Amino acid sequence: MAGHTDTMSATERRILVVACGALARELLEVVRANGLHGIDIECLPASYHNTPDLIPDAVATRVRAAMDRYDEVYVGYADCGTGGRLNAVCGELGVERLPGAHCYQFFTGSTAFTELQDSEIGTFYLTDYLVRHFDRLVIGLLGLDLHPELRNDYFGNYTRLVYLSQVDDPELVTAAEAAADRLGLRFENRPTGYGELATSIVALTTNRSATPLQQIA
């Protein structure tokens, strides 16, 4: 999925963010809301999160293909379960990625997420994307639609579900609360907005020294 602009001036840097499909809606909204006409968003399948070993090579292929078409290319992923392999790819290609280990961390901010996690280790997190696709990405992939008796095997050590909400949508809150009930977990809603995702993307077109994307040595 890509978001393209047609009003970019001749002197404006052409920037591409190669990103996770789970962030497509949020990234495109950040670009639109801030009038970032010099930034295009190109997303890889969100399903790669279920097979994170696919992420580094897929990102590398997409970044290499874009380097002759853009002045700058960035990676719209956190580590996302790649065990440092995505960092290695970014270092090899000389590009930066979003800060943090996963999207929960850059929506909440690193310090806030650490405090949230430390306050209750047995926490299961949902974002707007995961709420919208809960039945497919959680219930379906774990087989709980066919074998609901497996719920305790997967979630027996969890005590709460925290919905990190990017937008103010009562229907999503209701759906997230229903997801918590379905998993037998206590529900909390923590509005985050777009967090460090927004500040990272906006900074690409402003003062580069203030950009909070992660530098990969």
N, C-alpha and C positions, 0 to 999 in steps of 0.2 A: 504494500500500500504506500502511495507516495503523495505528498502534498507539494504542489508546484506553484510558483508565482510568475506572473507575466509583467510585473511593473518594476523589475529590478533595473537600476540605472547602470550605465556602461561602466562606471567606476566602482560599483559596489562589488565587494568580494562575494564569490559564489561559494556557498557553504552547504555541505550535505551532512546530515546526521543519519547514520545507519543504525536503526533502532529495533528494539523488540516490538513485535506486533501487539503485545499487551499494553504498550504505551502509546499506540497510534493516536487514539482519540485525545489523550492529554497533550501530547506533543503538538499536534495540529492546532489545538485550542490555544496553547501558549504562543505559537507562531502567529495565529490570527489575532489574538487579543492584544499582542504587543506590536503588531504591524511589522514583523520581521521579514520583510520582503526578500532579503538575501538568503534565506534558509529554506532548503528543501528537506523533507522527511521521507526516508525510504525504509520500510519495515520488513523484517524477516518474519516468518510464521511464529505466532505466539506459542504454538505447540512444541517448539524447540525446548521450552522449559521442562517438558517431560523427558527429554533426552538431551541434557545440557552438553554432552560430548559433541553434539552437532554444532553448537554455537560458535566456537572459535574458528573453525574452518569456513563456516558459512559467512561469518563476519569478514574474515580475511578476503574471501573471494569477492564480496560486494565492495569492500574498501578499495581493493586493487583495481576493480573495474571502473571506479569513480574518480580515481586520482588524476586522470588526464582531462576530466570534464569539470572539476571543481578546484577552486583555490585552496580550500581547506575541507578536510573530512574528519568527522568525529563519530564516536561510537556511543549510541544511546542504550547501553547496557550497564548494569552493575556486574559484579563477578558472576552472579546468577548460577551458582553451583558448578562452575567450570574448574574449580580447584586451582585457580591461578593460571590456567591455560589461556584464558582470554587476555590476561595481563601480558603474557608472553607474546601473543599475537600483536597486541597494541604496541608493545615495545619494538618488535621487529619492523612494524610498518611505520613507526614514528607518529602514532596518533594517540589521542586521549579518549578516555571513557568517563561515564558518569561515576561519581564517587560512591563507595559503599559496596556491601556484599550482596544487596538485593534491593528491589524497588521499595520495600517497606521502609528501609533505612533512609532513602533519599526523599520519600514523601514526608516522613516525620522529622527528618534531621537526625544526624548520627547520635548526638547526646540524648535527645528525647527518646529515640528508639532503644538505646541501651538502658535507660531508666525504666521504660515501659516493659522491656523484656525481663530485667532483673526483678521487677516488682512481682512477677508471676511467670515462672519459667514455662508452665504448661499452657502457653497461649497459642492459639491458631489464628492467623491473620487473613483478612480478606481486603482487597482493594475494590474500587468500582468495577474494574474489569472482571475480577474473580466473582463478584456478586452476580454480574450479568450472565456469567457462564458457569455458575456454580453446579448446576445439574450435570453439565457435560464434563467439566474439568475436575470436579471432586467426586460427585456421586457416581457418574458413569465410569470414569477411569479407575476408580477404586472398586468398582463392581458392587457398590452398595445398593444399586437399584435392583440387582438380582439376588444379592445376599446381604440383606440389612443386618443380619446377625454378626457380620464382621465389624460393625461399628466400634465395638469395644476393643477389638484387636488394633484398629487404626487410631482411635481417639480416646482410649481408656486412660491414658496418662495426661490428657488435656483437661483443663478446668474452665477455660473461658475462650470465647471467640471475640476478637477485637476487629471491628470494621473500621479501617482507615479510609475515611470518605474524602474523595477529591472534590466532589460537587455536592451542593445542598439539594438532595432529591429524596423526598419522603418515601417514594416508592422503592428506592434502593435500600433505604434504611429498613423498611418493612421486610423486604426480601432477605436482607442480611440477618435480621432477627429470626426469620423463619429458618434460615440456614443453621443458625445456632441451636434453635429448638430441635431441628432434625438430627443434629449431632450430639444433642444432650449437653450443651455447653452454656455457661452463663454469657450473656451478651453485653458488649460495650461498644458504643460508637465514639470514635475519636476523629473529628473533622481535622484534616491536614491541609486541604487545598493541594496545590501542586508542589509545595515545598522546594527542596533543592533542585528538583527537576526544572522548575521554572527559572530559578536564578541562574542555573548553569547554562540553559539555552539562551536566555536574554543576554548573558555576559559574552556570548560568542560574537555579538555584533557591536559590543561597546568596548570597555577597557579590558584587554586580554589579561592584564596582570591581576584583575579581580575575578577571573573565571575560576569557579570552584570545581571544574572538571579535574579528574585525577591525572596527574602527569605520570606516565609510565617510563621508567628509566630503562 
